[in-house]
Amino acid sequence: MSTRGMLIVLSGPSGVGKGTVRKAMLKNSSIKFDYSVSMTTRQMRPGEVDGVDYYFRTNEEFEEEISNDGMLEYAKYVDHYYGTPLKYVNQKLDAGIDVLLEIEVNGAMQVREKMPDGVFIFLTPPDLTSLRDRITHRGTDDEKTIDKRMEKAKKEIQMMTSYDYAVVNDKIPNAVEKIEGIIRSEHLRVARVIDQYKKIIGD
Ligand code: 5GP
C-alpha cells in the first residue's frame, strides 16, 4: 500500500504571485505534485483555458456542486465563487500523489478543519505597494475592483498566524526554493513516516 499523498495549501492575498510561484514549481522536476484546478464563476480572462486555469461555471452549476457535497472548500471572493472539487483531491491523495491547492484564505481555513494534516503555506508580498502594483500591471481589473482586492489583502495578511509557514514572495526563484524546502522537510516528519517504520519493526 502506498503512503497517502500530502496536501499542500498555497495561500495568500490575491496578486501576491501564487499562480506564478505554482507554475514555476510545476516546471521543477525535483518536486512532484499535481495541481488541483479550481472551479469559479468569474469571467474567463484573456489567455485562460477552461479546465486548465479554472473550471469556469455558472452560479447555478457551482451551487449544485455545493449542494452535492462536491467541494472540499469554497469561498465567495470579490462577488464570485471559487472552490476546490473534492473528488480529484481525494483520488490523488489516495494514490499517494501530493496535491497542491492554490486558494484564498477563507478556503484555506476550511481545508485546515477538514484535512488538518495538510501543509499550510502563506505567501506574503514584501509590502502592500508592490501588491497593488502587481494587480494594476496585470491590467485585468478596474480601479474599484483593485481597491476591493487591496482591502481584502490587508485582512488576509492578518490571518497569517493560522498557517504553518510564511514565505515572502520577493523574487519567484527565492519563494520556490523555500517552498520546496518546506515540502521536502514535511515529507520527513515522523508523524508522516511512522507507519512505514511500524511495518519494519512489526508494530
Ligand atoms: P483570481 O480571480 O485572481 O484568479 O483569484 C482570486 C482569488 O481566488 C485568488 O486569491 C485565488 O488564489 C483564489 N482562488 C483560486 N481558486 C480558489 C479555490 O478553489 N478556492 C478558494 N477558496 N480560493 C481560490
Residues whose N, C-alpha, C, O or C-beta is under 5 A from the ligand:
A	BS01	5GP	G12 P13 S14 S38 M39 Y74 A75 Y77 Y82 G83 T84 E102 I103 E104 G107
